[in-house]
Amino acid sequence: MKERNSKPEIIAMKKARKQSLEFKERMRIRNQRPEVKAKKKEYRKRPEVVARLKEYMKEYRNDGKSKAKRAAKRQTPEYKAGQKIRREKYLAKKASKEVH
């Protein structure tokens, strides 16, 4: 059974079906049902799921360093020059809208 479903054509077909708008709409509606919401809530409370999430978040936790890095990046002359260009583009666009 597993062997049959692992053919590349079948895998591609399944992926395409999951990407379809009908499938996404169906899932959106399904996920609004109270019993499905309750099931998801229960799942998120499981100890192994919580542990996995905590482990994952250790990597991405904001320890203040990334904030300082971003602040330093904004002080570079290249960034400031780019900001000036972006500002001019924005003002030009705004001025052209006011004309109409």
N, CA, C and O atoms as a GROMACS GRO file, in nm:
protein
  400
    1MET      N    1   0.084  -0.120   0.000
    1MET     CA    2   0.000   0.000   0.000
    1MET      C    3   0.088   0.126   0.000
    1MET      O    4   0.070   0.215  -0.082
    2LYS      N    5   0.182   0.130   0.094
    2LYS     CA    6   0.269   0.246   0.105
    2LYS      C    7   0.351   0.264  -0.024
    2LYS      O    8   0.372   0.377  -0.070
    3GLU      N    9   0.396   0.153  -0.080
    3GLU     CA   10   0.477   0.156  -0.200
    3GLU      C   11   0.400   0.218  -0.317
    3GLU      O   12   0.454   0.295  -0.395
    4ARG      N   13   0.272   0.182  -0.326
    4ARG     CA   14   0.190   0.230  -0.437
    4ARG      C   15   0.168   0.381  -0.428
    4ARG      O   16   0.166   0.451  -0.530
    5ASN      N   17   0.150   0.432  -0.306
    5ASN     CA   18   0.121   0.574  -0.288
    5ASN      C   19   0.245   0.662  -0.292
    5ASN      O   20   0.233   0.785  -0.287
    6SER      N   21   0.361   0.604  -0.302
    6SER     CA   22   0.482   0.685  -0.301
    6SER      C   23   0.536   0.712  -0.441
    6SER      O   24   0.648   0.762  -0.455
    7LYS      N   25   0.459   0.678  -0.543
    7LYS     CA   26   0.504   0.708  -0.680
    7LYS      C   27   0.504   0.859  -0.699
    7LYS      O   28   0.416   0.928  -0.649
    8PRO      N   29   0.603   0.912  -0.772
    8PRO     CA   30   0.613   1.057  -0.790
    8PRO      C   31   0.487   1.120  -0.849
    8PRO      O   32   0.450   1.231  -0.812
    9GLU      N   33   0.421   1.049  -0.943
    9GLU     CA   34   0.300   1.106  -1.006
    9GLU      C   35   0.189   1.122  -0.902
    9GLU      O   36   0.117   1.222  -0.900
   10ILE      N   37   0.175   1.021  -0.816
   10ILE     CA   38   0.070   1.025  -0.714
   10ILE      C   39   0.099   1.134  -0.612
   10ILE      O   40   0.009   1.207  -0.569
   11ILE      N   41   0.225   1.145  -0.572
   11ILE     CA   42   0.264   1.249  -0.477
   11ILE      C   43   0.237   1.387  -0.536
   11ILE      O   44   0.184   1.474  -0.467
   12ALA      N   45   0.271   1.407  -0.663
   12ALA     CA   46   0.248   1.535  -0.731
   12ALA      C   47   0.099   1.566  -0.738
   12ALA      O   48   0.057   1.680  -0.719
   13MET      N   49   0.019   1.462  -0.767
   13MET     CA   50  -0.126   1.480  -0.776
   13MET      C   51  -0.185   1.522  -0.641
   13MET      O   52  -0.270   1.610  -0.634
   14LYS      N   53  -0.137   1.458  -0.534
   14LYS     CA   54  -0.186   1.492  -0.400
   14LYS      C   55  -0.149   1.636  -0.363
   14LYS      O   56  -0.230   1.709  -0.306
   15LYS      N   57  -0.026   1.675  -0.396
   15LYS     CA   58   0.018   1.811  -0.366
   15LYS      C   59  -0.066   1.913  -0.442
   15LYS      O   60  -0.106   2.015  -0.386
   16ALA      N   61  -0.093   1.883  -0.569
   16ALA     CA   62  -0.174   1.974  -0.652
   16ALA      C   63  -0.314   1.987  -0.595
   16ALA      O   64  -0.372   2.096  -0.593
   17ARG      N   65  -0.370   1.876  -0.547
   17ARG     CA   66  -0.505   1.879  -0.491
   17ARG      C   67  -0.509   1.965  -0.365
   17ARG      O   68  -0.605   2.038  -0.342
   18LYS      N   69  -0.403   1.956  -0.283
   18LYS     CA   70  -0.398   2.035  -0.161
   18LYS      C   71  -0.377   2.183  -0.189
   18LYS      O   72  -0.412   2.268  -0.106
   19GLN      N   73  -0.320   2.215  -0.304
   19GLN     CA   74  -0.298   2.354  -0.341
   19GLN      C   75  -0.423   2.418  -0.401
   19GLN      O   76  -0.430   2.540  -0.414
   20SER      N   77  -0.521   2.336  -0.439
   20SER     CA   78  -0.639   2.388  -0.508
   20SER      C   79  -0.723   2.476  -0.416
   20SER      O   80  -0.726   2.456  -0.294
   21LEU      N   81  -0.792   2.572  -0.475
   21LEU     CA   82  -0.874   2.665  -0.398
   21LEU      C   83  -0.992   2.595  -0.332
   21LEU      O   84  -1.031   2.630  -0.221
   22GLU      N   85  -1.049   2.496  -0.402
   22GLU     CA   86  -1.164   2.424  -0.345
   22GLU      C   87  -1.123   2.355  -0.216
   22GLU      O   88  -1.195   2.359  -0.116
   23PHE      N   89  -1.006   2.291  -0.219
   23PHE     CA   90  -0.958   2.219  -0.101
   23PHE      C   91  -0.934   2.317   0.014
   23PHE      O   92  -0.974   2.291   0.128
   24LYS      N   93  -0.870   2.429  -0.017
   24LYS     CA   94  -0.840   2.528   0.086
   24LYS      C   95  -0.968   2.584   0.147
   24LYS      O   96  -0.976   2.605   0.268
   25GLU      N   97  -1.068   2.610   0.062
   25GLU     CA   98  -1.195   2.662   0.110
   25GLU      C   99  -1.265   2.559   0.198
   25GLU      O  100  -1.321   2.593   0.302
   26ARG      N  101  -1.262   2.434   0.155
   26ARG     CA  102  -1.324   2.326   0.232
   26ARG      C  103  -1.259   2.312   0.369
   26ARG      O  104  -1.326   2.294   0.471
   27MET      N  105  -1.127   2.321   0.371
   27MET     CA  106  -1.054   2.310   0.497
   27MET      C  107  -1.081   2.431   0.587
   27MET      O  108  -1.091   2.416   0.709
   28ARG      N  109  -1.094   2.548   0.528
   28ARG     CA  110  -1.122   2.669   0.607
   28ARG      C  111  -1.256   2.654   0.678
   28ARG      O  112  -1.269   2.686   0.796
   29ILE      N  113  -1.356   2.605   0.603
   29ILE     CA  114  -1.489   2.585   0.660
   29ILE      C  115  -1.484   2.477   0.768
   29ILE      O  116  -1.544   2.492   0.874
   30ARG      N  117  -1.412   2.369   0.738
   30ARG     CA  118  -1.402   2.258   0.834
   30ARG      C  119  -1.337   2.304   0.964
   30ARG      O  120  -1.380   2.266   1.072
   31ASN      N  121  -1.234   2.385   0.952
   31ASN     CA  122  -1.160   2.430   1.070
   31ASN      C  123  -1.240   2.525   1.158
   31ASN      O  124  -1.199   2.554   1.271
   32GLN      N  125  -1.353   2.575   1.108
   32GLN     CA  126  -1.437   2.663   1.189
   32GLN      C  127  -1.536   2.585   1.275
   32GLN      O  128  -1.598   2.642   1.365
   33ARG      N  129  -1.550   2.455   1.248
   33ARG     CA  130  -1.644   2.374   1.326
   33ARG      C  131  -1.593   2.359   1.469
   33ARG      O  132  -1.474   2.338   1.491
   34PRO      N  133  -1.683   2.370   1.567
   34PRO     CA  134  -1.642   2.364   1.708
   34PRO      C  135  -1.567   2.237   1.747
   34PRO      O  136  -1.470   2.242   1.823
   35GLU      N  137  -1.611   2.120   1.694
   35GLU     CA  138  -1.544   1.995   1.733
   35GLU      C  139  -1.402   1.989   1.679
   35GLU      O  140  -1.313   1.931   1.742
   36VAL      N  141  -1.380   2.048   1.561
   36VAL     CA  142  -1.245   2.049   1.503
   36VAL      C  143  -1.157   2.146   1.581
   36VAL      O  144  -1.040   2.118   1.608
   37LYS      N  145  -1.214   2.261   1.618
   37LYS     CA  146  -1.139   2.359   1.698
   37LYS      C  147  -1.097   2.298   1.831
   37LYS      O  148  -0.984   2.316   1.876
   38ALA      N  149  -1.191   2.226   1.894
   38ALA     CA  150  -1.162   2.162   2.023
   38ALA      C  151  -1.051   2.059   2.010
   38ALA      O  152  -0.963   2.048   2.095
   39LYS      N  153  -1.056   1.983   1.901
   39LYS     CA  154  -0.956   1.879   1.876
   39LYS      C  155  -0.816   1.943   1.860
   39LYS      O  156  -0.717   1.891   1.912
   40LYS      N  157  -0.812   2.055   1.787
   40LYS     CA  158  -0.684   2.123   1.766
   40LYS      C  159  -0.631   2.180   1.898
   40LYS      O  160  -0.511   2.175   1.926
   41LYS      N  161  -0.722   2.233   1.979
   41LYS     CA  162  -0.684   2.289   2.109
   41LYS      C  163  -0.623   2.180   2.198
   41LYS      O  164  -0.522   2.201   2.264
   42GLU      N  165  -0.688   2.064   2.197
   42GLU     CA  166  -0.639   1.949   2.274
   42GLU      C  167  -0.500   1.909   2.226
   42GLU      O  168  -0.411   1.881   2.306
   43TYR      N  169  -0.482   1.906   2.096
   43TYR     CA  170  -0.354   1.866   2.037
   43TYR      C  171  -0.242   1.959   2.083
   43TYR      O  172  -0.133   1.914   2.117
   44ARG      N  173  -0.271   2.089   2.083
   44ARG     CA  174  -0.169   2.187   2.121
   44ARG      C  175  -0.129   2.176   2.268
   44ARG      O  176  -0.023   2.224   2.307
   45LYS      N  177  -0.216   2.114   2.349
   45LYS     CA  178  -0.186   2.101   2.492
   45LYS      C  179  -0.106   1.975   2.525
   45LYS      O  180  -0.060   1.958   2.638
   46ARG      N  181  -0.089   1.886   2.428
   46ARG     CA  182  -0.015   1.761   2.452
   46ARG      C  183   0.129   1.793   2.492
   46ARG      O  184   0.191   1.882   2.434
   47PRO      N  185   0.182   1.721   2.591
   47PRO     CA  186   0.318   1.751   2.639
   47PRO      C  187   0.426   1.740   2.530
   47PRO      O  188   0.518   1.821   2.526
   48GLU      N  189   0.414   1.638   2.442
   48GLU     CA  190   0.518   1.622   2.339
   48GLU      C  191   0.513   1.737   2.237
   48GLU      O  192   0.616   1.777   2.184
   49VAL      N  193   0.393   1.788   2.211
   49VAL     CA  194   0.379   1.900   2.116
   49VAL      C  195   0.435   2.027   2.179
   49VAL      O  196   0.505   2.104   2.114
   50VAL      N  197   0.403   2.048   2.307
   50VAL     CA  198   0.453   2.166   2.378
   50VAL      C  199   0.605   2.162   2.385
   50VAL      O  200   0.672   2.264   2.364
   51ALA      N  201   0.660   2.044   2.415
   51ALA     CA  202   0.806   2.029   2.424
   51ALA      C  203   0.872   2.059   2.290
   51ALA      O  204   0.975   2.126   2.284
   52ARG      N  205   0.811   2.009   2.181
   52ARG     CA  206   0.866   2.030   2.047
   52ARG      C  207   0.865   2.179   2.013
   52ARG      O  208   0.961   2.231   1.957
   53LEU      N  209   0.756   2.246   2.047
   53LEU     CA  210   0.745   2.389   2.018
   53LEU      C  211   0.848   2.468   2.099
   53LEU      O  212   0.910   2.560   2.046
   54LYS      N  213   0.864   2.432   2.226
   54LYS     CA  214   0.962   2.502   2.310
   54LYS      C  215   1.103   2.485   2.254
   54LYS      O  216   1.182   2.579   2.251
   55GLU      N  217   1.133   2.364   2.210
   55GLU     CA  218   1.264   2.334   2.152
   55GLU      C  219   1.287   2.420   2.026
   55GLU      O  220   1.395   2.475   2.005
   56TYR      N  221   1.183   2.430   1.945
   56TYR     CA  222   1.189   2.508   1.822
   56TYR      C  223   1.208   2.656   1.854
   56TYR      O  224   1.285   2.725   1.788
   57MET      N  225   1.136   2.704   1.955
   57MET     CA  226   1.140   2.846   1.988
   57MET      C  227   1.274   2.887   2.050
   57MET      O  228   1.310   3.005   2.043
   58LYS      N  229   1.348   2.794   2.109
   58LYS     CA  230   1.479   2.827   2.165
   58LYS      C  231   1.568   2.890   2.058
   58LYS      O  232   1.643   2.983   2.084
   59GLU      N  233   1.556   2.835   1.937
   59GLU     CA  234   1.637   2.884   1.826
   59GLU      C  235   1.600   3.027   1.789
   59GLU      O  236   1.687   3.108   1.753
   60TYR      N  237   1.471   3.059   1.797
   60TYR     CA  238   1.422   3.186   1.743
   60TYR      C  239   1.386   3.288   1.849
   60TYR      O  240   1.336   3.396   1.816
   61ARG      N  241   1.411   3.257   1.975
   61ARG     CA  242   1.374   3.350   2.081
   61ARG      C  243   1.453   3.480   2.066
   61ARG      O  244   1.573   3.478   2.035
   62ASN      N  245   1.387   3.590   2.087
   62ASN     CA  246   1.452   3.720   2.074
   62ASN      C  247   1.526   3.750   2.203
   62ASN      O  248   1.464   3.778   2.306
   63ASP      N  249   1.657   3.744   2.200
   63ASP     CA  250   1.736   3.768   2.320
   63ASP      C  251   1.790   3.911   2.323
   63ASP      O  252   1.878   3.943   2.404
   64GLY      N  253   1.739   3.995   2.237
   64GLY     CA  254   1.782   4.134   2.235
   64GLY      C  255   1.893   4.159   2.134
   64GLY      O  256   1.912   4.273   2.090
   65LYS      N  257   1.966   4.055   2.099
   65LYS     CA  258   2.078   4.073   2.005
   65LYS      C  259   2.027   4.108   1.866
   65LYS      O  260   2.082   4.196   1.799
   66SER      N  261   1.922   4.039   1.823
   66SER     CA  262   1.872   4.063   1.688
   66SER      C  263   1.816   4.205   1.676
   66SER      O  264   1.827   4.269   1.572
   67LYS      N  265   1.755   4.253   1.785
   67LYS     CA  266   1.700   4.388   1.785
   67LYS      C  267   1.814   4.490   1.770
   67LYS      O  268   1.803   4.586   1.694
   68ALA      N  269   1.922   4.467   1.841
   68ALA     CA  270   2.038   4.555   1.833
   68ALA      C  271   2.101   4.550   1.694
   68ALA      O  272   2.146   4.651   1.641
   69LYS      N  273   2.102   4.429   1.635
   69LYS     CA  274   2.157   4.413   1.500
   69LYS      C  275   2.077   4.495   1.400
   69LYS      O  276   2.133   4.564   1.314
   70ARG      N  277   1.943   4.488   1.412
   70ARG     CA  278   1.858   4.563   1.319
   70ARG      C  279   1.879   4.713   1.337
   70ARG      O  280   1.883   4.788   1.239
   71ALA      N  281   1.892   4.756   1.461
   71ALA     CA  282   1.913   4.898   1.488
   71ALA      C  283   2.046   4.944   1.429
   71ALA      O  284   2.055   5.054   1.373
   72ALA      N  285   2.149   4.862   1.441
   72ALA     CA  286   2.281   4.896   1.385
   72ALA      C  287   2.274   4.902   1.233
   72ALA      O  288   2.337   4.987   1.170
   73LYS      N  289   2.197   4.811   1.174
   73LYS     CA  290   2.184   4.806   1.029
   73LYS      C  291   2.120   4.935   0.976
   73LYS      O  292   2.156   4.984   0.869
   74ARG      N  293   2.026   4.989   1.053
   74ARG     CA  294   1.957   5.112   1.010
   74ARG      C  295   2.049   5.234   1.014
   74ARG      O  296   2.018   5.337   0.954
   75GLN      N  297   2.161   5.222   1.085
   75GLN     CA  298   2.252   5.336   1.096
   75GLN      C  299   2.358   5.339   0.985
   75GLN      O  300   2.433   5.436   0.976
   76THR      N  301   2.364   5.235   0.902
   76THR     CA  302   2.466   5.230   0.797
   76THR      C  303   2.433   5.330   0.686
   76THR      O  304   2.316   5.355   0.658
   77PRO      N  305   2.536   5.388   0.623
   77PRO     CA  306   2.513   5.486   0.516
   77PRO      C  307   2.436   5.427   0.397
   77PRO      O  308   2.356   5.496   0.334
   78GLU      N  309   2.461   5.298   0.367
   78GLU     CA  310   2.391   5.234   0.254
   78GLU      C  311   2.241   5.231   0.280
   78GLU      O  312   2.160   5.261   0.192
   79TYR      N  313   2.205   5.195   0.403
   79TYR     CA  314   2.064   5.185   0.438
   79TYR      C  315   2.000   5.324   0.431
   79TYR      O  316   1.890   5.341   0.378
   80LYS      N  317   2.070   5.423   0.486
   80LYS     CA  318   2.016   5.559   0.487
   80LYS      C  319   1.998   5.613   0.346
   80LYS      O  320   1.900   5.683   0.318
   81ALA      N  321   2.092   5.581   0.255
   81ALA     CA  322   2.081   5.624   0.116
   81ALA      C  323   1.959   5.559   0.051
   81ALA      O  324   1.882   5.624  -0.020
   82GLY      N  325   1.943   5.430   0.076
   82GLY     CA  326   1.827   5.358   0.023
   82GLY      C  327   1.698   5.414   0.078
   82GLY      O  328   1.598   5.424   0.006
   83GLN      N  329   1.699   5.450   0.205
   83GLN     CA  330   1.580   5.507   0.269
   83GLN      C  331   1.543   5.639   0.204
   83GLN      O  332   1.426   5.669   0.184
   84LYS      N  333   1.645   5.718   0.171
   84LYS     CA  334   1.622   5.847   0.106
   84LYS      C  335   1.555   5.827  -0.030
   84LYS      O  336   1.462   5.898  -0.066
   85ILE      N  337   1.604   5.727  -0.105
   85ILE     CA  338   1.547   5.696  -0.237
   85ILE      C  339   1.402   5.651  -0.222
   85ILE      O  340   1.314   5.694  -0.296
   86ARG      N  341   1.379   5.561  -0.124
   86ARG     CA  342   1.243   5.512  -0.101
   86ARG      C  343   1.149   5.626  -0.063
   86ARG      O  344   1.035   5.631  -0.108
   87ARG      N  345   1.198   5.717   0.018
   87ARG     CA  346   1.117   5.832   0.062
   87ARG      C  347   1.082   5.920  -0.059
   87ARG      O  348   0.968   5.964  -0.071
   88GLU      N  349   1.179   5.945  -0.146
   88GLU     CA  350   1.154   6.027  -0.265
   88GLU      C  351   1.051   5.962  -0.356
   88GLU      O  352   0.962   6.029  -0.409
   89LYS      N  353   1.063   5.830  -0.375
   89LYS     CA  354   0.966   5.756  -0.457
   89LYS      C  355   0.826   5.770  -0.399
   89LYS      O  356   0.729   5.794  -0.471
   90TYR      N  357   0.817   5.755  -0.266
   90TYR     CA  358   0.689   5.764  -0.197
   90TYR      C  359   0.627   5.902  -0.215
   90TYR      O  360   0.509   5.915  -0.246
   91LEU      N  361   0.708   6.006  -0.198
   91LEU     CA  362   0.658   6.143  -0.211
   91LEU      C  363   0.614   6.172  -0.354
   91LEU      O  364   0.514   6.240  -0.376
   92ALA      N  365   0.690   6.120  -0.453
   92ALA     CA  366   0.655   6.139  -0.594
   92ALA      C  367   0.522   6.071  -0.624
   92ALA      O  368   0.437   6.127  -0.693
   93LYS      N  369   0.504   5.952  -0.572
   93LYS     CA  370   0.380   5.876  -0.593
   93LYS      C  371   0.262   5.950  -0.529
   93LYS      O  372   0.154   5.960  -0.587
   94LYS      N  373   0.286   6.000  -0.408
   94LYS     CA  374   0.182   6.073  -0.334
   94LYS      C  375   0.142   6.200  -0.410
   94LYS      O  376   0.024   6.234  -0.418
   95ALA      N  377   0.243   6.271  -0.464
   95ALA     CA  378   0.217   6.394  -0.538
   95ALA      C  379   0.138   6.365  -0.665
   95ALA      O  380   0.049   6.442  -0.701
   96SER      N  381   0.169   6.255  -0.733
   96SER     CA  382   0.097   6.221  -0.856
   96SER      C  383  -0.048   6.185  -0.827
   96SER      O  384  -0.136   6.210  -0.909
   97LYS      N  385  -0.074   6.127  -0.710
   97LYS     CA  386  -0.211   6.093  -0.672
   97LYS      C  387  -0.293   6.218  -0.642
   97LYS      O  388  -0.412   6.225  -0.674
   98GLU      N  389  -0.228   6.319  -0.582
   98GLU     CA  390  -0.298   6.442  -0.545
   98GLU      C  391  -0.338   6.522  -0.668
   98GLU      O  392  -0.435   6.598  -0.662
   99VAL      N  393  -0.265   6.507  -0.779
   99VAL     CA  394  -0.295   6.580  -0.902
   99VAL      C  395  -0.430   6.537  -0.957
   99VAL      O  396  -0.508   6.620  -1.003
  100HIS      N  397  -0.458   6.405  -0.951
  100HIS     CA  398  -0.583   6.352  -1.009
  100HIS      C  399  -0.703   6.387  -0.927
  100HIS      O  400  -0.815   6.349  -0.962
   0.00000   0.00000   0.00000
